[in-house]
């Protein structure tokens, strides 16, 4: 999803050293430059991140792709082969490539390579697959790499710790960072939005509010301001319209001109506040919808057939209503066969 992609790219571009240590597992690498990733293709498809580094005196590229869910239109191995090939063509350097899967359950079918087996035309392209749900989150918190902290709620919590307690600990660890207040607020905003991949919207909002961070995120985070700009614009427009109406009504008693001015000012203020709240809520709710869709496809694959997700994926992804998707998830768990699930899907359509 676009907001997850935006946050992930911003973090790796701002904290490249943290991601390089995370992906390669070594600290003796010098970051030279975060490269522009616009690649010269007809589609202008962008790689998420290309970083020029120096390893043991030799220049190389670190390439990272962030995936919320499995790639369905084009297999991830094909996409990676294209990214890697174009980067080699453009820069002529060795390349270390990684796919980082954000959502639990995603990437399990990604084998980390593309192979073409034709006599005399064999092609092999390999890359590393990283599934955040399999990463020790406590080690990330203790590792002193702030650029990775917004991803920590998607990682494996300490043994015996509940998901809610883990999210609280991640927020508290961010608050304890030796960074300026605005940077920490941005990180918490990124953590809140990324957390919507694994947590219900209501859970994220409740915990952030209980920890006392919601007001700061809404007022000060550049992440929240950027990602909710469309929501703010819509809120301002609606607020102005409502403000004018209220102002005219008040103007009958207080003077039409003064009432309209006050109504517009109040409408703009209310519209901006409502727009920010609606923008973050919509972003998190979209994450819950995508997570439920992937859960349905995973259950169908595990219970019935490896081809089952492909059979129903298009119709399931076309459903916008989160409650309908949750009904389908229950059906996927309970039905005895794919015909019964087809019937449930037809009923929800």
C-alpha positions as CSV (number, residue, x, y, z in Angstrom):
1,X,0.0,0.0,0.0
2,X,1.2,3.5,-0.8
3,X,1.5,4.8,2.8
4,X,3.5,1.8,3.9
5,X,5.8,2.1,0.8
6,X,6.3,5.9,1.5
7,X,7.2,5.3,5.2
8,X,9.6,2.4,4.4
9,X,11.4,4.4,1.7
10,X,11.7,7.4,3.9
11,X,13.2,5.4,6.7
12,X,15.8,3.6,4.6
13,X,16.8,6.8,2.9
14,X,17.2,8.6,6.2
15,X,18.9,5.7,8.1
16,X,20.8,3.7,5.4
17,X,23.5,2.5,7.9
18,X,20.9,0.9,10.1
19,X,19.3,-1.0,7.2
20,X,22.7,-2.1,5.8
21,X,23.7,-3.6,9.2
22,X,20.3,-5.3,9.4
23,X,20.4,-6.8,6.0
24,X,24.1,-7.8,5.7
25,X,24.7,-8.3,9.4
26,X,28.0,-6.3,9.4
27,X,29.0,-2.8,10.5
28,X,32.2,-2.4,8.4
29,X,30.4,-1.0,5.4
30,X,30.7,2.7,4.3
31,X,27.6,4.3,2.9
32,X,28.6,6.5,-0.1
33,X,25.2,7.7,-1.5
34,X,21.5,6.9,-1.5
35,X,20.8,6.7,-5.3
36,X,17.9,8.0,-7.3
37,X,15.8,4.9,-8.1
38,X,14.0,6.0,-11.2
39,X,15.0,3.4,-13.8
40,X,14.8,4.1,-17.5
41,X,12.0,1.7,-18.5
42,X,8.8,2.3,-20.5
43,X,6.8,1.8,-17.3
44,X,9.2,4.0,-15.2
45,X,9.0,1.3,-12.5
46,X,11.0,2.4,-9.5
47,X,13.1,0.1,-7.2
48,X,12.3,1.0,-3.6
49,X,15.9,1.7,-2.6
50,X,19.4,1.6,-4.1
51,X,22.4,2.5,-1.8
52,X,25.9,2.9,-3.1
53,X,28.4,1.5,-0.5
54,X,32.0,0.5,-0.2
55,X,32.8,-3.0,1.1
56,X,36.5,-3.8,1.8
57,X,37.6,-1.1,-0.6
58,X,35.2,-2.1,-3.4
59,X,32.1,-0.2,-4.5
60,X,28.8,-2.2,-4.5
61,X,25.0,-1.6,-4.5
62,X,22.5,-2.5,-1.7
63,X,19.0,-3.0,-3.2
64,X,15.9,-3.3,-0.9
65,X,12.3,-3.9,-1.9
66,X,9.5,-3.5,0.7
67,X,6.5,-5.8,0.2
68,X,3.3,-5.6,2.4
69,X,1.9,-8.8,0.8
70,X,2.8,-11.3,-1.8
71,X,3.2,-9.9,-5.4
72,X,0.1,-11.3,-7.3
73,X,0.2,-9.6,-10.7
74,X,3.9,-10.3,-11.4
75,X,5.8,-12.9,-9.4
76,X,8.3,-11.3,-7.0
77,X,11.1,-13.3,-8.5
78,X,10.4,-11.8,-12.0
79,X,10.3,-8.3,-10.6
80,X,13.5,-8.8,-8.7
81,X,15.3,-10.2,-11.8
82,X,14.2,-7.0,-13.7
83,X,15.3,-4.6,-10.9
84,X,18.7,-6.4,-10.5
85,X,19.3,-6.6,-14.2
86,X,18.6,-2.9,-14.8
87,X,20.7,-1.8,-11.9
88,X,23.7,-3.8,-13.2
89,X,23.2,-2.4,-16.7
90,X,23.1,1.2,-15.3
91,X,25.8,1.1,-12.7
92,X,28.0,-1.9,-13.6
93,X,28.5,-2.8,-9.9
94,X,28.0,-6.0,-7.8
95,X,24.6,-5.9,-6.1
96,X,23.2,-7.3,-2.9
97,X,19.4,-7.5,-3.2
98,X,16.7,-8.1,-0.5
99,X,13.0,-8.3,-0.3
100,X,11.6,-7.3,3.1
101,X,8.1,-8.6,3.7
102,X,6.1,-6.5,6.2
103,X,3.0,-8.5,6.8
104,X,3.0,-11.8,8.8
105,X,2.3,-14.6,6.4
106,X,3.6,-12.8,3.4
107,X,6.6,-14.1,1.4
108,X,6.4,-17.7,2.4
109,X,6.2,-18.8,-1.2
110,X,9.1,-16.5,-2.3
111,X,12.1,-18.8,-2.8
112,X,14.6,-16.0,-3.3
113,X,15.6,-16.7,-6.9
114,X,14.6,-16.5,-10.5
115,X,15.8,-19.4,-12.8
116,X,15.4,-19.9,-16.5
117,X,16.4,-23.5,-17.5
118,X,17.0,-23.4,-21.2
119,X,19.9,-25.3,-22.7
120,X,22.6,-22.7,-23.5
121,X,20.5,-19.9,-22.1
122,X,20.4,-20.5,-18.4
123,X,19.6,-17.5,-16.2
124,X,19.9,-17.5,-12.4
125,X,19.2,-14.4,-10.3
126,X,19.3,-14.7,-6.5
127,X,18.2,-12.4,-3.7
128,X,17.6,-12.7,0.1
129,X,14.1,-12.9,1.5
130,X,13.5,-11.3,4.9
131,X,10.1,-11.8,6.7
132,X,9.8,-9.3,9.6
133,X,7.5,-11.6,11.6
134,X,10.5,-14.0,12.0
135,X,12.9,-11.3,13.2
136,X,13.7,-11.0,17.0
137,X,12.1,-7.6,17.7
138,X,13.8,-7.3,21.1
139,X,17.2,-7.5,19.5
140,X,16.2,-4.7,17.2
141,X,15.2,-2.5,20.1
142,X,18.4,-3.2,22.0
143,X,20.6,-2.9,18.9
144,X,20.7,0.9,18.9
145,X,19.4,1.3,15.3
146,X,16.6,3.9,15.4
147,X,15.7,3.6,11.7
148,X,14.4,0.1,12.3
149,X,12.2,0.8,15.3
150,X,9.0,1.8,13.4
151,X,9.1,-1.8,12.0
152,X,9.5,-3.4,15.4
153,X,5.7,-4.0,16.1
154,X,5.7,-6.3,13.0
155,X,8.5,-8.4,14.4
156,X,8.5,-11.3,16.8
157,X,7.9,-10.2,20.4
158,X,9.7,-11.7,23.4
159,X,8.4,-15.1,24.5
160,X,5.2,-14.9,26.5
161,X,4.6,-11.2,25.7
162,X,1.2,-10.3,24.4
163,X,0.8,-8.3,21.1
164,X,-0.6,-5.3,23.0
165,X,2.2,-5.3,25.5
166,X,4.7,-5.5,22.6
167,X,3.3,-2.5,20.8
168,X,3.5,-0.5,24.1
169,X,7.1,-1.5,24.6
170,X,8.0,-0.5,21.0
171,X,6.4,3.0,21.6
172,X,8.2,3.4,24.9
173,X,11.5,2.4,23.4
174,X,11.0,5.0,20.7
175,X,10.2,7.6,23.4
176,X,13.5,6.7,25.2
177,X,15.7,7.3,22.1
178,X,18.3,10.1,22.5
179,X,16.8,12.0,19.6
180,X,15.0,15.3,19.3
181,X,11.3,15.4,20.0
182,X,10.1,15.9,16.4
183,X,12.1,12.9,15.1
184,X,10.7,10.7,17.8
185,X,7.1,11.9,17.0
186,X,7.7,11.1,13.3
187,X,9.0,7.6,14.3
188,X,5.9,7.0,16.4
189,X,3.6,8.1,13.6
190,X,5.4,5.7,11.2
191,X,5.1,2.9,13.8
192,X,1.4,3.6,14.2
193,X,0.7,3.4,10.5
194,X,2.9,0.4,9.9
195,X,1.4,-1.3,13.0
196,X,-1.9,-1.3,11.1
197,X,-0.5,-4.1,9.0
198,X,-0.7,-6.5,12.0
199,X,-3.0,-4.8,14.5
200,X,-6.6,-3.7,14.4
201,X,-7.1,0.0,13.9
202,X,-9.0,0.3,17.2
203,X,-6.1,-1.4,19.1
204,X,-3.5,0.9,17.6
205,X,-5.5,4.0,18.4
206,X,-6.3,2.8,22.0
207,X,-2.7,2.0,22.9
208,X,-1.2,5.2,21.4
209,X,-3.8,7.3,23.2
210,X,-3.3,5.4,26.5
211,X,0.5,6.0,26.2
212,X,-0.2,9.8,25.7
213,X,1.3,10.1,22.2
214,X,-1.8,10.6,20.0
215,X,-2.0,14.4,20.3
216,X,1.7,14.9,19.5
217,X,1.5,12.6,16.5
218,X,-1.5,14.4,15.1
219,X,0.0,17.9,15.7
220,X,3.7,17.5,15.0
221,X,4.4,14.4,12.8
222,X,5.5,15.2,9.2
223,X,4.6,11.6,8.4
224,X,1.0,12.2,9.5
225,X,0.9,15.6,7.8
226,X,2.1,14.1,4.5
227,X,0.0,11.0,4.5
228,X,-3.2,12.7,5.5
229,X,-2.9,15.8,3.2
230,X,-5.7,14.6,1.0
231,X,-7.9,14.0,4.0
232,X,-7.0,17.5,5.3
233,X,-8.0,19.0,2.0
234,X,-11.3,17.2,2.0
235,X,-11.9,18.2,5.6
236,X,-11.1,21.9,4.9
237,X,-13.4,22.0,2.0
238,X,-16.2,20.4,4.0
239,X,-15.4,22.6,6.9
240,X,-15.6,25.8,4.9
241,X,-19.0,24.8,3.5
242,X,-20.3,24.0,6.9
243,X,-18.7,27.1,8.4
244,X,-20.4,29.4,5.8
245,X,-23.7,27.8,6.5
246,X,-23.3,28.2,10.3
247,X,-22.0,31.7,9.8
248,X,-25.0,32.8,7.8
249,X,-27.3,31.4,10.5
250,X,-25.3,33.2,13.2
251,X,-25.2,36.3,11.0
252,X,-29.0,36.8,11.2
253,X,-28.5,37.7,14.9
254,X,-24.9,39.0,15.0
255,X,-24.5,40.5,11.5
256,X,-24.2,38.5,8.3
257,X,-20.7,39.7,7.5
258,X,-19.2,39.0,10.9
259,X,-20.9,35.6,11.1
260,X,-19.7,34.4,7.7
261,X,-16.1,35.4,8.6
262,X,-16.2,33.6,11.9
263,X,-17.9,30.6,10.4
264,X,-15.3,30.2,7.7
265,X,-12.4,30.5,10.3
266,X,-14.1,27.9,12.5
267,X,-14.8,25.7,9.6
268,X,-11.2,25.7,8.4
269,X,-9.9,24.9,11.8
270,X,-12.4,22.1,12.4
271,X,-11.9,20.8,8.9
272,X,-8.1,20.5,9.3
273,X,-8.5,18.7,12.6
274,X,-11.1,16.3,11.2
275,X,-9.0,15.8,8.1
276,X,-5.9,14.7,10.0
277,X,-7.9,12.3,12.1
278,X,-9.8,10.8,9.1
279,X,-6.5,10.6,7.1
280,X,-4.7,8.5,9.7
281,X,-7.8,6.4,10.5
282,X,-8.3,5.6,6.8
283,X,-4.7,4.7,6.4
284,X,-4.8,2.2,9.3
285,X,-8.2,0.8,8.2
286,X,-6.8,0.1,4.7
287,X,-4.0,-1.8,6.4
288,X,-6.6,-4.0,8.3
289,X,-8.4,-4.7,5.1
290,X,-5.3,-5.8,3.2
291,X,-4.3,-8.0,6.2
292,X,-7.7,-9.7,6.3
293,X,-7.6,-10.4,2.5
294,X,-4.2,-12.1,2.9
295,X,-5.4,-14.1,5.9
296,X,-8.3,-15.4,3.7
297,X,-5.9,-16.5,0.9
298,X,-3.5,-18.1,3.3
299,X,-6.3,-20.1,5.0
300,X,-7.6,-21.3,1.6
301,X,-4.1,-22.4,0.6
302,X,-3.4,-24.3,3.8
303,X,-6.8,-26.0,4.1
304,X,-7.6,-26.9,0.5
305,X,-5.2,-26.4,-2.4
306,X,-2.1,-24.3,-3.4
307,X,-4.1,-23.0,-6.4
308,X,-7.1,-21.9,-4.3
309,X,-5.9,-18.4,-3.6
310,X,-5.5,-17.6,-7.3
311,X,-9.0,-19.0,-8.0
312,X,-10.6,-16.5,-5.7
313,X,-8.1,-13.7,-5.2
314,X,-9.5,-11.3,-7.8
315,X,-13.1,-11.3,-6.3
316,X,-11.9,-11.1,-2.7
317,X,-9.6,-8.1,-3.4
318,X,-12.5,-6.3,-5.1
319,X,-14.4,-6.3,-1.7
320,X,-13.9,-3.0,0.1
321,X,-16.1,-3.7,3.2
322,X,-13.9,-4.9,6.1
323,X,-16.8,-6.6,7.8
324,X,-17.7,-8.6,4.7
325,X,-14.0,-9.7,4.5
326,X,-14.1,-10.8,8.1
327,X,-17.2,-12.9,7.4
328,X,-15.3,-14.5,4.5
329,X,-12.3,-15.3,6.7
330,X,-14.6,-17.1,9.2
331,X,-16.1,-19.0,6.2
332,X,-12.6,-20.0,5.0
333,X,-11.9,-21.5,8.4
334,X,-15.2,-23.3,8.8
335,X,-16.4,-24.6,5.4
336,X,-15.8,-28.2,4.4
337,X,-14.8,-27.6,0.8
338,X,-14.1,-24.9,-1.9
339,X,-17.7,-25.2,-3.2
340,X,-19.0,-24.1,0.2
341,X,-16.6,-21.2,0.2
342,X,-17.7,-20.2,-3.3
343,X,-21.3,-20.1,-2.0
344,X,-20.2,-17.9,0.9
345,X,-18.4,-15.6,-1.5
346,X,-21.4,-15.3,-3.8
347,X,-23.5,-14.4,-0.8
348,X,-21.1,-11.5,0.1
349,X,-20.7,-10.2,-3.4
